[in-house]
Amino acid sequence: MNNQNPNQSGAGGRPSRGNNQSGAPPRNIRQNTSGYQNYQPQQGQQPQQEQHNYPRNQSGSRRTPGGNTGSGQPPRPVSPRTGGYRPVEMSGSRQTSQSRRLNEPYRGENYGRMTPEQAAAESRHRAEARMAEQQRRLAKEVRRRREEKQKKRVITGAITVFAALALIIIVTVIAVSAAIKSKTRTDAPVDSTTLDPFAPNIETDADGNALLPDIGDIVEETDAAAEVPDGIPANPADAVTEPAAQPPAETTWENYTFNFKADLSMYEEYMNPQGDEYLTLINTTHPLDKDYAPDDLVDIIDTRKDGRATQQIRLYAAKSLEAFLAEARAQGYDDVTVTSGYRDYNYQSQLFNARLLQYSYLGDEKAYAAASQIIAVPGTSEHQSGLCLDMHNLSAADVSFADTPAGQWMAANCHKFGFIIRFPADKVDITGITFEPWHFRYVGRYHACKMYERGLCLEEYWASLGRS
């Protein structure tokens, strides 16, 4: 019985890898089960060695699957598991373990009935399945960690809210208690003699209450007829005409004497300059020229030491600022420093454009309106004049500075040194800029005290002077 496969050639019906005339892909010995497993040599015939068309090396000998050449040395035995097939591995810097796993041939139970291409495809399919499973597990782990992080964030936020509410309640209770105690103290009897050192001595009882004379004695004394000298009319109001009451004279602030803890006599001429040179209105209707720059800029010695450049303002403003901060330190507020002074037109443009980009999602018009309420439009900024500065004791400028002890003292006393709060909280509709308790403008003591006394912002005071 002849068991030779029609696609095989060579002696004894053994498969030939190099003489495949049928055009089918070559098959190794193990895979050709139909011819190889049923092959039995005829009686008296020796089995012939398998012929392979291995490539020749430079010396002309052939390379066998075992690595031996055809130079007379016996070839290494072919592995019964692979049948001589070795997978082609990628070379170069892009070779990775992943690619090796993808190209590794399949070694499963159906390996014997597969071609090398089928084994490689099955191996790649299984490797891709493993990687897909790993990616699924990784995505699941990422989602789990994200959910845990979100849960922690919610818990932290809830704790923060409860802590804030508890703090507000505690502060409210303390404030109410203090108010009740202060009211109790004001209801106590007060010795009137301590209010006026020149008051007459008044007898008091054991509880400190004043002993007043009997009302009957006072009535009797007033009823007694008084003798009127000759020449004086009985009713002086009929013969004497009193002058009309005159309005009180306006306070002369330029000659007013303030009581400072620090010795500021050397700064007096700077805090109280002559004339209106520093009373300049700068806003959207009164812009500065693009090329304007003051010629008397000096360094601010109290610039914050955090790596920023030393800030500058004009000479009179700088000297008045030195007096301002010297008195603040004498009052116990020694942590206030200057964060910004003079800015030229180009630097103001950079700040405004950055804020404009932040609100760009609102659209051009709304973004411009929102940015101009926080950052002055280039040419309308007081920083370009060299007469204003930003100073506070916070890590960044914030309206909470107005609630700090230092911020409250500076707002209540800045006019004594020639400064004003340029953008008050109750004048936003007039100035067009949001409340900035850290922004101080130098105008001189006379005008600063006038505005402080009358509660006006610079725009209102400018109009009251009849200026347009």
Secondary structure, DSSP 4 states (H G I P E B T S, - for coil): -----TT--SGGG---SS---S-PPP--TTT-HHHHTT--PPTT-PPPPPP--PPB-TTSPBBPTTS-BSSSSPPPPPPTTTTT--PPPP-STT--HHHHHHHSPP-STTGGGS-HHHHHHHHHHHHHHHHHHHHHHHHHHHHHHHHHHHHHHHHHHHHHHHHHHHHHHHHHHHHHHHHHHHHHHHTS---GGGT-TTSPP--B-TTS-B-PPPHHHHHHHHHSPPPPPTTS-SSHHHH--PPPPPPPPPP-GGG-----SS--GGGHHHHS-SSSTT----BTTBPPPTT---S-EEE-TTB--SSPPPPEEEHHHHHHHHHHHHHHHHTT----EEEE----HHHHHHHHHHHHHHTGGG-HHHHHHHHHTTSPPTTS-GGGGT-EEEEESSSS--GGGGGSHHHHHHHHHGGGGTEEESS-GGGHHHH-S---TTEEEE--HHHHHHHHHHT--HHHHHHHTT--
